[in-house]
């Protein structure tokens, strides 16, 4: 939540590089279909003549995931999700009609769903922190505000077009830069990482991040148990008959911290290892007494490959 609020307030430290947006979208595409489910058709249209942008690849992936999750929730019976990229020229007329926009060449990322759509009142408040139309306990109301903060901090703008019953389109505009891409987001193929066979319990209160982590480790060969709250994790541990070799848990969660959860579980599963993840840096959470120094830790955001490698390291160290 702190990481998301920092993004909204534009005070998060972004690791910006010159990027090809198409590479970022292509890198996230493999996980998106699993994230949105089989009832939703995913269509990706990438413009080959796209310009370059300067942004944080990990944060762009978070934007795509957040918008995809929102689209999925707006289409409970199923539908179509379309992700497009293109290069456009923002003129003065458009900038005058859309405060905060800048003139000049931009790369556009458009995410369109065929869901329930939004009325004018919802559109007026959608980027506000903690505003949500979901029922209690189903969302923090920070997804779209996080998108807004990342885009603004990257020098861009974001606009939504929606009508009730006719779906929604989010358009993100990021200014072009005249430079060669510094990195190409790699394809995180399962065969490029060490495969495992152990059972892992993942505890993450953000549904999108939980699904990405689950699919990443499933692809690496692990058996995965997934929980969206500490209470659910305790129930899963109690009912699971076999061993749980590792718990991957967020540090800060509603009701119980990751360290408290690990302490509860270790009473009945002393052999279980723990990997903590957080949007905070490891130095920050240690200095504030959230975690003890020397514990296994991975900072968000991370790629599927990074997560799988860290899990392998923790398990190998534990077994050694």
Steps between C-alpha positions, in 0.01 A plus 500: 500500500784737583665427165173570320444826689853610414426431136179702519676794668783475242771453763602144413855451373468368144783313332448658160664383179439558132250230403307350215143479636424210267764290678344577838152404378630182335678404823176535698275334241579143602380561854196708407290217358548297816422806708172589329374143457373290211166682472669816373652521152833685500600691186836679478566740211852646491601778262838413350588867438484593866730768645712466812404613849687555827328313781531227764429161336383342826255782565366481144434131556312593819285744300413227250418248774285747696299599193461135398367406845254791492385390156457140616289611797281708265428190288382227741318306225798533267584731213791640304810685622703686239844651559636728228805714446543781250693820437302822494555875482326701772407839359413820683127453456508162675727635775261789563209257538695262726678693778836349592574383147810614313531560130737298284558136401376238747472125530149390590402192698127426475322237712139434397240266649144409403378510858234683697650845450493798739263789552612863515513504881731200514727643229531826694639320806672191356859623550447602863679287763270250676209567263351169392170364373585149620338346804673520837812287520533459123740787428704780653394767250866565415531327162403790275657763725825305474468499120439875507802569721741291294385659174527853637842435652611370159398828337188359336123525522213254529137531398202266518210472257200304622124464482278277709448170321749582223835428660800717587820614332800633690749692287846572637724748320875502566732751328742367240876537542770498233720221632580135448338259751735419786332168572268256336263335745587130470258218460491324838486147366471223759792310343741787576468453876572212731191285545375379835249252636432620855172634640479876551235706678464852357326764711425833329199727557519657152317260270695596187839450664385174659398360161822611330710338773290182491529460124873579504581231754261249344692545175821427691364161610393572858175393664325820603257580779367858475339718767380861480507556878684370808177340626462307175866395519446359848199301380691364201792396718271325746317302229800419277611142575849517351807712568526870417863565421482877465263788569532811281319775689448872472642686800211740557145361485167583664446331835837328534852570377701253298738437789209433738349258251831318456533475878152345531568247224845403625345353817347215297744513206848559643665378178332767288721779362388860450553755222368849571399742224413868528489831317729634772875450470654242731698774675183696577303212648797389712566853631134540595495167679257330262742215427814367660822545301629204300162359399430405137345802329395606150398855414201577276453539213678191372487301178379137490857389431636693799240347730570147380875546542462641851272214600757253368776672697302490825407136457855398405647684797246339726573153372876555509 
